[in-house]
Amino acid sequence: MKSPKILCTHSHRQPLLMLSSLNNHKTKFWAALALIVALLIPSMSFVDNLPLNDAQLKTVLILCLAALLWASEWLPLFIVSFIILALELIWLTPAVTALGSAPSEALFFAPFFSNIILLFMGGFVLSSIMQKASLDARFAHWILKVTKGKPSTTLLGIIGACAFLSMWMSNTATTAMMLTLVLPLLKRLRPDSPFRVGLVLAIPLACNLGGIGTPIGTPPNAIAMSYLAGKGIEVSFLEWMALTIPFLLFALFVLWFALLKKYPAGSDVLQVPEKDEQPFTPRQWISVGIFALTVLGWLIGGQFGLKTGTVALFPIIASFWLGLLDQNDFRSLPWDVLFMVAGGIALGVAIDITDLGSVIVSALPLAGSYQFLVVVLIFVTAILGTVMSNTATAGLLIPLVVSLSLPPAQLLVLVLAITLNCSTAMVLPVSTPPNAIAFSSGVIKVRDLAPMGLLMVFLGVVTAFTFGPLYWFAII
């Protein structure tokens, strides 16, 4: 008699959960719609005064629809990319053709398997072989073991491990793995110790920041590199790291210092559990070799005329050929992220071929002021990145930025500032997946996350105005 009761309970609960989820999506949709309308109404007279042709007006409508769907998450983000592509092929292409230009359909299809998409796919494959060989867990445990239980050093080790792993693999997966390793350590602290909160809070924030350091660390980086390449500004893997690593290290140090001050450990000492590490297996050695050769190829491949996407073919081919990954692993790759990035790039193609960005910027009263553009775009990035996906934020803003008539150096600096601020927007549990995962642990609350998230937002904004431009202009 128990089985039918369980089945009956489940059958009633499941529709209720689905209805709750549906209502949540509806609420987010209407909230996002209200936000978009509130932003559009004051600018209606501005838009009416713009000399927009039919193709440019259709591009504006596609852009607004994408913004609404991305902000509300009413539909899966990758579905929005397919909607963008469909509207560009069916609705926008005839309008552009009527103006005397005849864009090829391949122009809109190309972003879905471009050099940047291949680069990201290679990064996902590396992440998969690292996780499947348990190399990520070995590295993380080694970091904890080296710190020897001293709270400040342990916190620094956790931050460093999270950031380093997030440079090469999904920050969401890194957060989940590090929480699994760190949560047992909390039992070795006093129940009322504030350091418990600091340890858990360090994980999502460091993972969010870690993606800044490499082109494959987070999707906004890929979007930025793709659009810069379209403008003839090629940024190699090594050059990206040179541009971003100093900021990353500075941000991680500020995070470490702030957490120690706000959540002191007092006299607590952490005893990291001993773990009998077995020697590396052949599978692990092969995985390490593939990882090392791929990273080396990304760092120096440009000197031999190899694009980063071309180098990314090596781990993809080697991993599946040697049996490190199988067809199930291939199917489980985060294809939704790849298509999300591709949709953002395709949206930029529409803005570029219709020359929409130049028209809008030329109508701004302060369009000639580079400082004005920096101020406005940085604050818009910080606000949007807090309430919506950082990938969606980059997909909306970077296409507009690269359409501006700016010198290459100024364009590169502005795109870098926007990209970095996408990654530092982490105020709310919904701002990033790592935040949501850490919040679900029950150890941290919004009142813990928000102040530290605001500190990171403030750090990103200040950097975009001060240290960032000075450093970037000096080395480019």
Summary of the structure (lengths in Angstrom):
residues: 476
radius of gyration: 23.4
end to end distance: 73.3
largest distance: 76.4
contacts: 1634
relative contact order: 0.13
helix: 78%
strand: 0%
